[in-house]
Amino acid sequence: MDTRKTILVYQYAERIKSELIIASDLLAKMLTLRGEQRKGAEKMMRSYLETLAREIKIAQNIEKSVNFVGAEKKVMEATGRLRLAQYSEINRCISEALSFITTSCQAAMEALEQEQLI
C-alpha cells in the first residue's frame, strides 16, 4: 500500500474507532431511559449506527480490507439487533466492530512508523 493510501486508512480507522466508542456510550445511555424517551433514543441510535455504517463504506473506497468489511457487517448487525431489542448483542457487535477497526488502525500505524512518518 502506498504512503498516501496508508495515511488515509489510518485517518479513517481512527475516526471510525472514535465513532464506535461513542456508539457504545450512546447505547449505555439509551438503556437508562424508559418509555417514550427510550423510543426516541432508539430512533437516534438506529440513525447513528446507519450513518456509521455509511462512514465505514466510504473508508472501503480507500481500502477494501477484511477489517473494514467486517466492521461494517457488525455495525449493520447491531442495527438489526436494535430493531429486535437485543441490547446485549448490540454491545457485542459494536465491540467486535471496534476490534476490526483497531486491527486496521494498528496495521496502518505500523506501516507509517516504518516510513518514519509517526
Contacts in CASP RR format, 6 or more apart in sequence:
PFRMAT RR
TARGET T0000
AUTHOR 0000-0000-0000
METHOD contacts of the structure
MODEL  1
MDTRKTILVYQYAERIKSELIIASDLLAKMLTLRGEQRKGAEKMMRSYLE
TLAREIKIAQNIEKSVNFVGAEKKVMEATGRLRLAQYSEINRCISEALSF
ITTSCQAAMEALEQEQLI
1 9 0 8 1.000
1 63 0 8 1.000
1 111 0 8 1.000
3 112 0 8 1.000
3 115 0 8 1.000
3 117 0 8 1.000
5 62 0 8 1.000
5 63 0 8 1.000
6 108 0 8 1.000
6 111 0 8 1.000
6 112 0 8 1.000
6 115 0 8 1.000
7 108 0 8 1.000
7 112 0 8 1.000
7 117 0 8 1.000
8 62 0 8 1.000
8 63 0 8 1.000
9 59 0 8 1.000
9 62 0 8 1.000
9 63 0 8 1.000
9 65 0 8 1.000
9 104 0 8 1.000
9 108 0 8 1.000
10 105 0 8 1.000
10 108 0 8 1.000
10 109 0 8 1.000
10 112 0 8 1.000
12 55 0 8 1.000
12 58 0 8 1.000
12 59 0 8 1.000
12 62 0 8 1.000
13 59 0 8 1.000
13 101 0 8 1.000
13 102 0 8 1.000
13 104 0 8 1.000
13 105 0 8 1.000
13 108 0 8 1.000
14 105 0 8 1.000
15 55 0 8 1.000
16 52 0 8 1.000
16 55 0 8 1.000
16 56 0 8 1.000
16 59 0 8 1.000
16 71 0 8 1.000
16 101 0 8 1.000
17 98 0 8 1.000
17 101 0 8 1.000
17 102 0 8 1.000
17 105 0 8 1.000
19 52 0 8 1.000
19 55 0 8 1.000
20 52 0 8 1.000
20 71 0 8 1.000
20 75 0 8 1.000
20 94 0 8 1.000
20 97 0 8 1.000
20 98 0 8 1.000
20 101 0 8 1.000
21 98 0 8 1.000
22 48 0 8 1.000
23 45 0 8 1.000
23 48 0 8 1.000
23 49 0 8 1.000
23 52 0 8 1.000
23 75 0 8 1.000
23 78 0 8 1.000
23 94 0 8 1.000
24 91 0 8 1.000
24 94 0 8 1.000
24 95 0 8 1.000
24 98 0 8 1.000
26 41 0 8 1.000
26 44 0 8 1.000
26 45 0 8 1.000
26 48 0 8 1.000
27 45 0 8 1.000
27 87 0 8 1.000
27 90 0 8 1.000
27 91 0 8 1.000
27 94 0 8 1.000
29 41 0 8 1.000
30 38 0 8 1.000
30 41 0 8 1.000
30 42 0 8 1.000
30 45 0 8 1.000
31 87 0 8 1.000
33 41 0 8 1.000
42 82 0 8 1.000
45 82 0 8 1.000
46 79 0 8 1.000
46 82 0 8 1.000
46 83 0 8 1.000
49 75 0 8 1.000
49 78 0 8 1.000
49 79 0 8 1.000
49 82 0 8 1.000
50 79 0 8 1.000
52 75 0 8 1.000
53 72 0 8 1.000
53 75 0 8 1.000
53 76 0 8 1.000
53 79 0 8 1.000
56 68 0 8 1.000
56 71 0 8 1.000
56 72 0 8 1.000
56 75 0 8 1.000
57 72 0 8 1.000
59 68 0 8 1.000
60 68 0 8 1.000
60 69 0 8 1.000
60 72 0 8 1.000
63 104 0 8 1.000
65 104 0 8 1.000
67 100 0 8 1.000
67 101 0 8 1.000
67 103 0 8 1.000
67 104 0 8 1.000
67 107 0 8 1.000
68 100 0 8 1.000
68 101 0 8 1.000
68 104 0 8 1.000
70 97 0 8 1.000
70 100 0 8 1.000
71 97 0 8 1.000
71 98 0 8 1.000
71 100 0 8 1.000
71 101 0 8 1.000
71 104 0 8 1.000
72 97 0 8 1.000
74 93 0 8 1.000
74 94 0 8 1.000
74 96 0 8 1.000
74 97 0 8 1.000
74 100 0 8 1.000
75 93 0 8 1.000
75 94 0 8 1.000
75 97 0 8 1.000
77 93 0 8 1.000
78 89 0 8 1.000
78 90 0 8 1.000
78 93 0 8 1.000
78 94 0 8 1.000
78 97 0 8 1.000
81 87 0 8 1.000
81 89 0 8 1.000
81 90 0 8 1.000
81 93 0 8 1.000
82 90 0 8 1.000
109 118 0 8 1.000
112 118 0 8 1.000
END
